Each structure stands twice: as C-alpha cells, then as structure tokens.
Amino acid sequence: MNPRKNGILCLLLVLLCGVLVLSGCGGGVAATPPAGGSTEPAAGEPINVGLNLELTGSSAEFGLSGQNGMKLAFDKVNAEGGVLDGRMFNYIPADNKSEAGEATSATTRLVGENVSAILGPMTTAAVLGSIQLVTDNNIVLITPSGTNARLTVNEDGSLNPWIFRACFIDPFQGEVAANFAMDVLGAETAAIAYDIVGDYSGGLAASFKQTFEAAGKTVVREEQFSAGDTDFRPIIENIKTSNPDVIFVPAYYTDDGRFVLQARDAEVTVPILGGDGWGSGDMVGIAGAENMNNTFYVDFVYMDDPLLQDFVSEYRAAYNREPDGFSVLGYESATMLIEAVKNAGGTDPEALRSALENLGEFTGISGEMTFDPATHNPVKKAIILESVNGVKELKEIVEPK
C-alpha cells in the first residue's frame, strides 16, 4: 500500500475515534460531583418511585385502583413541568401478587432500581413484608391503605421511622363502626365474624369489640373463617342462634359478599357492618343487590363528595372506569410524596423522611387532614356508606376527635 495513503488513513481513523468519543458523551463533559460528597441528583434528573402493589391475586382490585390514582397524580405534575427545576417522576411498578413474601421480593427489586421512595403495598400483610428492607436501605414507604396500627408504630411503642400512611388506622375504624352500631342502629348486642388469616380483619374485630363492650354492650358471638372460604353457613347458623342486633364482618369484599349472600339466604335480616375492605370490587355482584340492603361499611371517602368531582372526571378520562376509595388513597399518597420532595428540596433520604414526618396540615383531594409526627398517621374523617338496592349512599361523616 502507498505509504502516503496509509498515513492519511491513519489520520482519518484518529479523527473518527475522537468524534465517536465526543458523541458518546453527548458532546459535553461529565459532571463533577460537588464538594462534600453529596449524592443528590443533578437538576432535571428523574425521580424514581417504586410502586409495590397488588396487581394480581386476591387483592388486585385494591392494587390496580391504587396504581391508577398514583399514576394520575404523577402524570399530572409531570405535565405541569415536574418539580425542582424540571425533575420528573418516573414510576416503576412491581407486582407483589397479593402475598407478603412476594411483597418482600418486589421491594428487593425496587431497591435495586435505586428508587427514592416506595408507594404501597395496599394491604397490611404485604406492608409488613416490606418494612425491614426499606428500613435497612433508608427508603421511605407510604402505604395508601394499610390500616393496621403497628405498621408505623411497633407494639413496644417505638416508631418505624421509614413507614408512613395515607389512611386512618384500624382502631379508629373499629371504633367508628362500633359507635355507629350503638348510636345510629341502636344495637345492644353484636356478633363478629372475622378472617383469621393476616392482621387486618382481626385488628378491626378487636377494636370493634373493645369499643362496643366498653360502652356496656355485649358481643354475644365471635366466629372465625379463613380468606377464600366459600361455605359460611355453619358460622351463620351459630350467629343466628345468638340473635344479635348487628353483625360485624370486617374482611375483604369477596368473603364478605359470600357471607352476606348466605346470611340473607338463611333469613338473617339484621344489619351487617364491614370495614374499608368492602370498598372495592364487585361485592354487590357476589351478594346480590337486594341482599345488600341494610348493610353498612366504613370507608375513606364517598365518591359523590363535591371535593372529588374534578378527580372523578380526570380518572374517568384517563382509565374509562369509575374510581373508588383506593384510587383516591393512591392519588393522595403520591401527592404526599410530591409535596415532601418539594419541601425537602430533593430526594436525600433523611431530608425526605423528615419532610414527610413534618407535613403537618395537608389538603388532599378528599379534604383536610393533619399528620401526626409521633405516629406517621394522618388524622382524618371516616365515612359510613349504606347499600340501597346495590347503590352506595352516604349515611354519615365521622370527624376525628
């Protein structure tokens, strides 16, 4: 080969390599970390948020509704330009399959994705499966609807510093249901049927019983079942024999729907009460619209609330379906995080944790609430809804004491 041509080719190769290096760097120079070793991302870098949710399995109705609410909140703030000089929220879903063990696996995956925070899970058992991992990795977790009191405060009174919630807790919910049974329904006696699997149903049952009996009333029968049971007739017969004024069944909508159906078939006509687990899914389709008459349950919101109508319209437009209380809580958990990021000035773990702890008075789409820094729980109203021919109607609004 001609030496002169060979030299020209070598020069061209050197120049080409230089262009490739520059183009691979975006034509710029890599940013140098600021003095002091700060790991805070540069302005404009996305904020990764993990969504650890029940997207399949027995509680999928809760997780899918919650996820829709979260995504709606993040998409809205992103469309408005994000936060902190244009930082956008990048949400990363992980399906915990409605199981505590899978929730732990989902948390592990999200930690590996370098998320700044995790929203979810929705259910108590799945949150319990995530606490240790987020604590070990200093990642804030906000559960939209995990109501068990010991998620944020342990039995010994110590605080779980990285766990927060957007909902009220079981003791308040059980107290609301018991007071409604006594003060509105005039009940002197009650029967309780609860799910022995997990902590949610038993916690509500214990709170209801404590409040009811402290007022001098009598729990005449307690029955247990396991999630997924299909034949409630034996325990219904036991309850019927005890002749209570009211029956409290604080489980999830599939089990409760079967219970209501079989209770009415057995000619049990007394009021049947439930907790927030009644608030999503087709319970009316399981129990039957007529059988649902004279049933009531505690919920976080009622969807005809004037405060929620903008949200309802936006949700319908985005998903072509109706929102529920879990959609609202998903949205509010996301707005809690958005506000905390703004207040913290970024996503430094300790600053973000402190910002959530000190949210104070906060206006969600469902109304005013106050966050207690000692418990990481919001103080907020509860709603009693009544089923009238299969349609949910507002019965009572209970403000926190």
C-alpha positions in Angstrom: 0.0 0.0 0.0 1.1 3.6 -0.7 2.8 4.9 2.5 1.3 8.4 1.9 -2.2 7.0 1.5 -1.6 4.8 4.6 -0.7 7.9 6.7 -3.8 9.7 5.6 -6.0 6.7 6.5 -4.4 6.6 10.0 -5.1 10.3 10.5 -8.7 9.8 9.4 -9.1 6.9 11.9 -7.8 9.1 14.8 -10.2 11.9 13.9 -13.1 9.5 13.6 -12.4 7.9 17.0 -12.3 11.4 18.6 -15.7 12.2 17.1 -17.2 9.0 18.4 -15.9 9.6 21.9 -17.4 13.1 21.9 -20.7 11.9 20.5 -20.8 9.2 23.1 -20.6 11.8 25.9 -23.3 13.9 24.3 -20.7 16.4 23.1 -20.1 17.6 26.7 -18.1 16.8 29.8 -19.2 14.5 32.6 -20.4 16.4 35.6 -18.1 16.5 38.6 -19.7 15.7 42.0 -19.8 18.8 44.2 -17.5 19.1 47.2 -18.7 17.3 50.3 -19.6 14.1 48.5 -23.3 14.9 48.0 -25.2 12.2 46.2 -28.2 14.4 45.4 -29.0 14.0 41.6 -28.5 17.0 39.3 -31.4 19.3 38.5 -33.6 17.7 35.8 -32.7 14.1 36.6 -35.8 11.9 37.0 -37.0 10.9 40.5 -37.5 7.1 40.6 -40.5 6.0 42.6 -41.3 2.3 43.2 -45.0 1.1 43.2 -45.1 -2.1 45.2 -48.7 -3.1 44.5 -51.2 -6.0 44.5 -51.6 -6.1 40.7 -52.6 -9.8 40.6 -54.0 -12.2 43.2 -56.8 -11.8 45.7 -56.3 -8.1 46.4 -55.7 -7.0 42.8 -58.8 -4.7 42.8 -57.1 -2.6 45.6 -53.7 -2.5 43.9 -55.0 -1.7 40.4 -57.2 1.1 41.8 -54.3 2.5 43.9 -51.9 2.3 41.0 -54.3 4.3 38.8 -54.6 7.0 41.4 -50.8 7.2 41.8 -50.1 7.4 38.1 -52.7 10.1 37.6 -51.0 12.3 40.3 -47.5 11.8 38.9 -48.6 12.3 35.3 -50.4 15.5 36.2 -47.4 17.0 38.0 -45.1 15.9 35.2 -47.3 17.5 32.6 -47.1 20.8 34.6 -43.3 20.7 34.3 -42.3 18.4 37.3 -40.7 19.7 40.5 -37.4 21.4 41.5 -36.3 22.8 38.1 -37.9 20.3 35.9 -37.3 16.9 37.7 -40.0 14.4 36.5 -41.3 11.4 38.4 -40.5 8.1 36.9 -42.7 5.4 38.5 -41.6 1.7 38.4 -44.4 -0.8 39.1 -43.7 -4.1 40.8 -46.4 -6.8 41.3 -46.5 -8.3 44.8 -49.2 -10.8 43.8 -51.2 -10.0 47.0 -48.7 -12.1 49.0 -46.4 -10.9 51.9 -43.4 -13.0 50.6 -43.8 -11.6 47.1 -44.0 -8.0 48.6 -40.6 -8.6 50.0 -39.3 -9.7 46.6 -40.9 -6.7 45.0 -39.2 -4.4 47.5 -35.8 -6.0 46.8 -36.3 -5.4 43.1 -37.2 -1.8 43.6 -34.3 -1.2 46.0 -32.1 -2.4 43.1 -33.7 0.1 40.8 -32.4 2.9 43.1 -35.8 4.3 43.9 -36.1 7.3 46.2 -39.4 6.2 47.7 -41.9 3.3 47.5 -45.7 3.7 47.4 -47.6 0.6 48.5 -48.3 -2.0 49.3 -52.1 -1.6 49.8 -52.6 -4.4 52.4 -51.3 -4.8 55.9 -49.6 -8.2 55.4 -47.8 -7.0 52.3 -46.5 -3.9 54.0 -45.3 -6.0 56.9 -43.2 -8.0 54.4 -41.5 -4.8 53.2 -40.7 -2.9 56.4 -37.3 -4.4 57.2 -35.9 -3.9 53.7 -36.9 -0.3 53.4 -35.6 0.4 56.9 -32.3 -1.3 56.1 -31.9 0.8 53.0 -33.3 4.1 54.3 -36.1 4.4 51.8 -39.4 6.0 52.7 -42.5 3.8 52.2 -46.0 5.3 52.1 -48.9 2.8 52.2 -52.1 4.2 50.8 -54.4 1.8 52.7 -52.5 -0.4 55.1 -54.6 0.3 58.2 -53.0 -1.9 60.9 -51.7 0.4 63.7 -48.4 -1.5 64.1 -47.2 -0.7 60.6 -45.9 2.6 61.7 -45.7 2.1 65.5 -44.5 -1.2 67.0 -46.1 -3.0 69.9 -43.5 -1.6 72.2 -44.3 1.9 71.2 -41.3 2.5 69.0 -41.7 4.3 65.7 -40.9 2.7 62.3 -39.2 5.8 61.0 -39.4 5.0 57.3 -43.1 3.9 57.2 -45.9 6.4 56.5 -49.5 6.0 55.5 -52.3 8.0 53.8 -55.3 6.3 55.6 -56.7 6.2 59.1 -55.9 3.2 61.3 -57.9 0.1 62.4 -58.5 1.2 66.0 -60.2 4.4 64.7 -62.1 2.4 62.0 -63.3 -0.2 64.5 -64.3 2.5 66.9 -66.3 4.3 64.2 -68.1 1.1 63.3 -69.0 0.2 66.9 -70.3 3.7 67.7 -72.4 3.6 64.5 -73.8 0.3 65.6 -74.8 1.7 69.0 -75.7 5.3 68.3 -77.4 5.0 64.9 -78.6 1.4 64.7 -79.4 1.2 68.4 -77.6 -2.1 68.9 -77.3 -3.6 72.4 -75.8 -6.9 71.2 -73.4 -7.8 68.3 -71.9 -10.8 66.7 -68.5 -10.7 65.0 -67.1 -12.9 62.2 -63.6 -12.3 61.1 -60.8 -13.7 58.9 -58.1 -15.4 60.9 -55.6 -15.1 58.0 -53.4 -12.0 58.4 -53.7 -9.0 60.7 -56.3 -6.7 59.0 -59.6 -8.4 59.9 -58.6 -9.5 63.4 -57.4 -6.0 64.2 -60.7 -4.4 63.2 -62.7 -7.1 65.1 -60.7 -6.4 68.3 -61.2 -2.7 68.0 -64.9 -3.0 67.4 -65.3 -5.4 70.4 -63.3 -3.2 72.8 -65.3 -0.1 71.9 -68.7 -1.9 72.0 -68.1 -3.6 75.3 -66.6 -0.5 76.9 -69.9 1.1 76.4 -71.7 -1.7 78.3 -72.9 -3.5 75.3 -72.5 -7.3 74.7 -70.7 -9.3 72.0 -72.8 -12.4 72.0 -70.9 -14.4 69.5 -67.4 -14.5 67.8 -66.8 -16.6 64.7 -63.7 -17.1 62.6 -63.1 -18.1 59.0 -60.2 -18.2 56.5 -59.9 -16.0 53.5 -61.2 -17.8 50.4 -63.8 -19.9 52.3 -66.9 -20.4 50.3 -69.3 -22.0 52.9 -70.2 -19.7 55.7 -73.5 -21.5 56.6 -72.2 -23.2 59.8 -71.0 -19.9 61.4 -74.1 -18.1 60.2 -76.3 -20.6 62.0 -74.3 -20.1 65.2 -74.7 -16.4 64.9 -78.4 -16.7 64.1 -78.9 -18.7 67.2 -77.3 -16.0 69.3 -79.8 -13.5 67.9 -77.6 -10.3 67.8 -78.8 -6.9 66.9 -76.0 -6.4 64.4 -73.2 -8.4 62.8 -69.7 -7.0 62.1 -67.8 -8.8 59.3 -64.5 -6.8 58.7 -62.9 -8.8 55.8 -62.4 -8.2 52.1 -65.2 -7.9 49.6 -65.1 -11.4 48.1 -65.5 -13.2 51.5 -68.0 -10.6 52.8 -70.1 -10.8 49.6 -70.4 -14.6 50.1 -71.2 -14.1 53.8 -74.0 -11.5 53.1 -75.5 -13.7 50.4 -75.6 -16.8 52.6 -76.8 -14.8 55.7 -79.7 -13.5 53.8 -80.5 -16.9 52.3 -80.6 -18.1 56.0 -83.2 -15.3 56.7 -80.8 -13.3 58.8 -82.2 -9.8 58.3 -80.3 -7.7 60.9 -77.8 -5.0 59.8 -74.4 -6.3 58.7 -71.4 -3.9 59.0 -68.0 -4.0 57.4 -64.7 -2.1 57.1 -62.9 -0.5 54.2 -62.2 -3.9 52.6 -65.8 -3.7 51.3 -64.9 -0.6 49.3 -63.5 -2.1 46.1 -64.5 -4.9 43.8 -67.9 -6.2 42.8 -69.3 -7.1 46.2 -72.9 -6.4 45.0 -72.4 -8.8 42.1 -71.4 -11.5 44.6 -74.1 -10.9 47.3 -76.9 -9.5 45.1 -78.3 -6.0 45.2 -81.3 -6.8 47.3 -79.3 -8.8 49.8 -77.0 -5.8 50.3 -79.9 -3.8 51.7 -79.4 -3.0 55.4 -75.6 -3.3 55.1 -73.2 -0.5 56.0 -69.4 -0.1 55.9 -66.6 2.3 56.9 -64.8 3.9 54.0 -62.3 6.6 53.5 -64.4 8.7 51.0 -67.7 8.8 49.2 -67.3 9.4 45.5 -70.2 11.9 45.2 -68.3 14.3 47.5 -68.1 17.7 45.7 -64.4 17.9 46.7 -63.7 14.8 44.5 -65.5 15.7 41.3 -62.5 17.0 39.4 -60.6 13.9 40.3 -63.5 11.7 39.3 -63.7 13.4 35.9 -59.9 13.1 35.3 -59.9 9.5 36.4 -62.7 8.5 34.1 -61.0 10.3 31.2 -57.7 8.5 31.9 -59.0 5.0 32.5 -62.6 4.8 31.3 -63.7 3.4 34.6 -65.1 4.6 37.9 -62.7 5.5 40.8 -63.1 4.2 44.3 -61.6 5.0 47.7 -58.4 3.1 46.9 -57.9 5.2 43.8 -58.3 8.3 46.0 -55.8 7.0 48.6 -53.3 6.1 45.8 -53.6 9.6 44.5 -53.2 11.2 47.9 -50.1 9.0 48.8 -48.5 10.2 45.6 -49.3 13.9 46.4 -47.9 13.4 49.9 -44.6 12.3 48.3 -44.7 15.1 45.7 -45.1 17.7 48.5 -42.4 16.1 50.6 -39.9 16.2 47.7 -40.6 19.9 47.2 -40.2 20.6 51.0 -37.0 18.5 51.2 -35.6 20.3 48.1 -34.7 16.9 46.6 -34.6 13.2 47.4 -31.9 12.9 50.1 -33.3 10.1 52.2 -33.1 11.7 55.6 -34.4 15.1 54.3 -37.3 13.3 52.5 -38.2 11.3 55.6 -38.1 14.5 57.7 -40.3 16.3 55.2 -43.0 13.6 55.3 -42.8 13.5 59.1 -43.5 17.2 59.2 -46.2 17.6 56.6 -48.5 18.9 59.3 -51.8 20.2 58.0 -52.2 18.8 54.5 -55.0 19.2 52.0 -55.7 16.1 49.9 -58.4 15.7 47.2 -60.7 14.2 49.9 -60.3 17.1 52.3 -58.2 18.4 55.2 -56.0 16.1 57.3 -53.3 16.6 59.9 -50.2 14.3 60.1 -49.0 13.2 63.5 -45.2 13.2 63.5 -45.2 10.8 66.5 -47.1 8.1 64.7 -46.7 8.9 61.0 -50.5 8.6 60.7 -53.0 11.2 59.3 -55.8 12.4 61.4 -58.8 12.4 59.0 -62.5 11.8 58.7 -64.2 8.5 58.1 -67.3 7.8 56.0 -70.2 5.4 56.7 -71.8 4.2 53.4 -75.1 2.3 53.1 -76.1 0.0 50.3 -79.5 0.8 48.9 -80.6 -1.7 46.2 -76.9 -2.1 45.4 -76.1 1.6 45.2 -73.7 3.1 47.8 -75.2 6.1 49.6 -73.7 8.4 52.2 -75.0 7.6 55.7 -72.7 9.5 58.0 -69.5 11.6 58.1 -67.4 10.9 61.2 -64.9 13.6 62.1 -61.9 12.6 64.2 -62.0 13.5 67.9 
